């Protein structure tokens, strides 16, 4: 059993080895990157809307552009570098979901279409879809019974 002085010494070693917390800086980076991605989407939306497209068509086109851009950046290895610095700011928008599907597909393409790309594509995004669907059912049931 460890003595109190050993516990204190261990705590001091942990504090010395642990990096300083940068929660504020991380939040700012996430806000700026996520906000920039969303602002780019809004600018594209406004441009296409000004061209006379319907709101539905404009939304689909902008979503498609953002998804293709994220997959292209993932393929070039740039989206993961952005994610290392931006954290949740690069994960939350639609581009993060596209990256979550494209990255494993690219990584496992050597293993073939079925066992590589097909089997590994939803390794990251699969749980998001499952738990998102489960959460929507729970919220829907709560809404139904409360209403």
C-alpha positions in Angstrom: 0.0 0.0 0.0 1.4 3.4 -1.0 2.1 6.0 1.7 0.8 9.5 1.6 4.2 10.9 0.6 4.4 8.5 -2.3 0.9 9.5 -3.4 1.9 13.2 -3.2 5.1 12.5 -5.2 3.1 10.7 -7.9 0.6 13.6 -8.1 3.5 16.0 -8.6 5.0 13.8 -11.3 1.6 13.6 -13.1 1.2 17.4 -13.0 4.7 17.9 -14.3 4.2 15.5 -17.2 0.7 16.7 -18.1 0.4 19.4 -20.8 -1.1 22.7 -19.8 -4.8 22.9 -20.4 -5.7 25.0 -23.5 -9.5 24.7 -23.4 -10.0 28.3 -24.2 -7.7 28.3 -27.2 -9.2 25.0 -28.4 -12.7 26.4 -28.1 -11.7 29.5 -30.1 -10.1 27.4 -32.8 -13.1 25.2 -33.1 -15.4 28.2 -33.2 -13.4 29.9 -35.9 -12.9 26.9 -38.1 -16.5 25.6 -37.8 -17.8 29.1 -38.3 -15.7 29.6 -41.4 -16.9 26.4 -42.9 -20.5 27.4 -42.2 -19.9 30.9 -43.5 -18.5 29.5 -46.7 -21.7 27.4 -47.0 -23.8 30.5 -46.4 -22.0 32.5 -49.0 -22.4 29.7 -51.5 -26.1 29.5 -50.6 -26.6 33.2 -51.1 -24.8 33.1 -54.5 -26.9 30.2 -55.8 -30.1 31.7 -54.4 -29.3 35.0 -56.1 -29.0 33.1 -59.4 -32.7 32.2 -59.2 -32.5 28.7 -57.9 -35.1 27.5 -55.4 -34.2 27.2 -51.7 -34.4 23.4 -51.9 -32.1 23.1 -55.0 -29.7 25.6 -53.5 -29.5 23.7 -50.2 -28.8 20.4 -52.1 -26.1 22.1 -54.3 -24.3 23.7 -51.4 -24.4 20.5 -49.4 -23.0 18.6 -52.4 -20.2 21.2 -52.9 -19.2 21.0 -49.2 -19.2 17.2 -49.2 -17.1 17.0 -52.4 -14.7 19.6 -51.0 -14.3 17.7 -47.7 -13.7 14.4 -49.6 -11.1 16.1 -51.8 -9.4 17.7 -48.8 -9.5 14.3 -47.1 -8.0 12.6 -50.1 -5.1 15.1 -50.2 -4.5 14.6 -46.5 -5.4 18.2 -45.6 -8.7 17.7 -43.8 -7.0 15.6 -41.1 -4.4 18.3 -40.6 -7.2 20.9 -40.2 -8.9 18.6 -37.7 -5.7 18.4 -35.6 -5.8 22.1 -35.1 -9.5 22.8 -35.2 -10.9 19.9 -33.2 -14.6 19.9 -33.1 -14.8 22.8 -35.4 -13.9 20.5 -38.3 -16.1 17.6 -37.1 -19.5 19.2 -36.5 -20.4 20.6 -40.0 -21.5 18.4 -42.9 -17.8 18.3 -44.0 -16.9 16.4 -40.8 -19.3 13.7 -41.6 -18.0 13.5 -45.2 -14.5 13.2 -43.8 -15.6 10.5 -41.4 -16.8 8.4 -44.3 -14.1 9.1 -46.8 -11.1 8.7 -44.5 -11.6 5.0 -43.7 -12.6 4.3 -47.3 -9.3 5.8 -48.5 -7.3 4.0 -45.9 -8.7 0.6 -46.6 -9.0 0.8 -50.4 -6.0 -1.6 -50.8 -8.1 -4.4 -49.2 -10.6 -4.3 -52.1 -14.1 -2.9 -52.8 -16.1 -5.2 -50.5 -13.8 -6.0 -47.6 -11.9 -2.7 -47.7 -14.0 0.2 -48.8 -17.4 -1.3 -48.3 -16.7 -2.9 -44.9 -14.7 -0.1 -43.4 -16.4 3.0 -44.8 -18.8 3.4 -41.9 -16.4 2.4 -39.1 -16.5 6.0 -37.8 -19.7 7.3 -39.2 -21.8 4.1 -38.4 -22.1 4.7 -34.6 -23.0 8.4 -35.3 -25.9 7.2 -37.5 -27.0 4.6 -35.1 -27.0 6.8 -32.0 -28.4 9.7 -33.9 -31.3 7.6 -35.0 -31.8 6.2 -31.5 -31.7 9.7 -30.0 -34.3 10.9 -32.5 -36.6 8.1 -31.5 -36.2 8.9 -27.8 -36.8 12.6 -28.4 -39.8 11.8 -30.6 -41.3 9.6 -27.9 -40.7 12.2 -25.2 -42.3 14.9 -27.5 -45.3 12.6 -28.2 -46.0 11.8 -24.6 -45.4 15.3 -23.3 -47.5 16.9 -25.9 
